[in-house]
């Protein structure tokens, strides 16, 4: 399994689903990170792909888009790849199990509109992670539908960038909408919470907050955090099932190789809802 920032809580839940599916087969899962601390490293990807080929891996589940050269090399060695989270952009034939990010962001935007928030801020990671495009498209469309103003601020996919940039959160608009999940918590979310605290911006009184990705301690925050649950454990189970079928010669060409898993908006109190 190739990840991009292994401490991301999304990946922990994803791995749990993968292990549940593979446990009966007693296969071994190897974890490799090509974006340590959220920073993508092309040289690390090259080393990782070569090592996986040398180790005769039966198949790969990747959470980040791989370079065309890497995909060609894996195809040459007949190593199937299933993408989760960030498949290649646009039309492609690669197997994938992903969140329906467009519909998921529409869910978020619809909820913000129900609160009558008119100024939205989307903190989002670089387009190296292809989930960005559909997430941003969904939020933009939701904002247009309800007449809200949307500001998009790009930050690196780590807590330090989100929390240490001079102005990653420009002023307190009505709603701060944070995107991309990572570790024991999400790096961008962690950095945002740090900056909000330093600037004494109260959630949700001064600014509402919704996070992408569910994690264990989200309901323990004060206020409890409203999140978009991408059901990453289920994505892990389905991606492992798909990979097993691709590895099995009888399964090739007989399965739906591009699946989308619906997300669920878990409403707590950081969005402005009250018990």
N, C-alpha and C positions, 0 to 999 in steps of 0.2 A: 504494500500500500504506500503510495507516494503522497505526502502531505505538503502543505505550505504553511508552516508554523504549527508544529505538532502539539503545542500546549493548548490549542484552541479547543474549547469545550465541545464545539460542533464535531470535531474529529474524534473526541473521546467517545461520544455517543454513537458516532458512525462506526467506530471500531467495535463497540459492543455488539451492534447488529451484525457486523461481518463475522465476528467470532461465534455468535449464536448459530449462524447458518453453517459455518465450516466445522464446528466442533464435532459433529457426528462422523465427519470424514477423516478427522485427526490430521488435517493439513496444517502446516505451519504458516503463520502470518508474519511477514517481515515488514517493519515500518521504516520508511526513509523520508527525510525532510529536505526539501530543496529551497525552502524559504525560511531559514532560521531567523527567529525574532521578527518574522513578517516581511523580510527583505529577500526577494527572489534573487537567486544566484545561478546564472546560466552555466558556469563551469561546474557547479555542484550537480546540476541536472545531467550534464554530460557524464560526469563520474558515476552518478547513480545508475543511469541507463546501462552503461558498460558493465558495472558490477552486477546488475540484475541479469544481464545476458550471460556473463561469466558463471553466475550461480545457477543457471538453467531454471529460472523461475517459470512456473507453469502459466502464470497470468498476472496481470497488474490491475489494481484499482487506483486511479489517480484522481486527486482532488483539485488538481490545477492543470491548466492547458499546457501541453508539452510542445516543444519545438517540432516543426515538420521533420527535421533531420532525425529526431528521436523516434517519431512515429514510424518513419520509413525503416529505421534500423530494427525496431521491434517487429514490424511486419515481415522483414526479411528473415527473422529468426522464428517467425510464426508464433509470437507471443501475443495473445489477445489483451486488449486494454479496455476497461470499462471506466468511463468518466463519471464522477459525481461532483457536484458543486460548480465546477468550471469546465464544461466541455468546450471544444473548439467553437469559435463564433460562427454564426450563420448556418447555412445548410451544410450538413455533413452526414457521413454514414457511420460514424463511430458509435459503438454502443454507449449508452449513457442512462443514468438514473438520477434525475435532478428534481429540485423544487420547481414548481411553476411560478417563477419569480415575478412575472408580470402580474398574474392574478393575485399573488401574495402582496405585492406592493399596492395594488388597488384596494385590497382589504384594509391595509394600514391607512391609506389616504381617505377611504370612506369613513373610517372611524374618526379621523381628525376632523373631517367635514362635519360630522355629527356634533362635535364640540364647538363648531363654528370658528375654529382657528383660521386666521387669514394670512399668517406669515409663517412659512415653514422653512426649516433648514435641514438639508440632507447632508450628513457627514459620510463620505464614501471613499473606498479604497481605489487604487489605480486600476486601469482597465486591463492590466495583466490578468486579473481575476474576471473572467468573462460574465459572471453573474451580475456584474455592475450594470450592464446595458439594459437588461430586462427589468431589473429593480428600479433603475432610474426612469425608464420609460413608463413603468406603472405609476410611480409617484408623480411624474410630470402630468400624465393624463388625469390622474385624480385631482391634482391641483387645478388644472384647467377646467374640469367639470364643475368645481365648486367656487371658482373665482379667487383661489388663494394665490399668493405670491410664493414662489419656490426659489430658494437660493441653494446651490449645490457647491459644497466645499470638499475638495479632494485632499486626502491625507494618506500618508503611508499606512500600511496595514499593521500598525503596532501602537501600543499605549503611549510610548514616549512621543511619537510624532503628533498624535491626537491631543496629548496633554501639554506638550512643550512648545508647540508652534505659537508665535506671538498672538495670532488671532484666529485659531481654528473655529471658534464659536463666536461669530461677529454679533455682538449685542444680544440681549435676550428677546428673540422674537416670540411669537405665541407658542411655537412648537419646535422642538429640536428633535429631528428624526434621524437616528443613527443607523448605519447599515454595515453588515459583515461581522459575523461572529467569529470570536476566537476564544481561546483556552479556558482554563479553570474559570475563565470568564473571557469576555471579548476584549482584545487589545484596544480597539478604537473606543469601545464603550468605557473601558477603564480610564483611558486618557481623558475622555469627555467628562466623566464623573469627577475626576481630579480637578479639572479646570473649572467646572461649575461650582465645586466646593470652594476653590480659591477665590473665585469672583463673587461668592456669596449669592449665587443664583439659586433660589429655592425651587425644588421640584414638588408638585406641579404648579405652585402658585405663580412663579415668575416665568417658568418655561416647562411645558409638558415634555415627556420623553418616552419614546418607544424604541425598543431594541430588536434587531433581527437575531434570531436564535434563542431558544430556551436553554436555561442552564439551572442546575440544582439550587443555587442560592438566589435566583431572581426574586422569589417570593419573600426572601428574608431581608431584602433591602428596605430602607425607609426613605420614601414610600415603596411598597412592593412594586416591582417593575413589570409593566405591560410589555409583552414580547410577541414576536411572530415565531411560533413554533414550527420549524421546518421539518419536524419528524425525522431527524437525521438517523435515528436508530433504525427506522423502517427503510430509509434509503440504503443503509448499510446492509440490511438483510436482502433487499432486492438486488443490490449490485453484486453481492456474493453469489446469490442464486444464479444471476445472469452469467457471471464469470464461470461458474461450474458448468453451465450448459454450453458455453463457448469452448471450454477446454475439452469437453466431451464431444468427440467427432460427430456423434449422432444428433447433437443438439444444434449444430451450425445451420443457420438458415431457417430454423423452425421456431424462433422466439421473437417476441417484440423487443427489439434492441434499443429503442428510445422511449423511455418511460418518464412521466412526470408525476411526482407525488404531491398531493395538495397540502398546503400549509394551513395552520390554524392560528387565529389571533387570540392570545390568552390575555384577557383584560383584567388588569389589577388596578393600581391607583396612580402610577407615575404619569399616565396619560390625562389625568384630570377626573377620572371616574371615582366616585365615592361608594363606599360599601352601603 
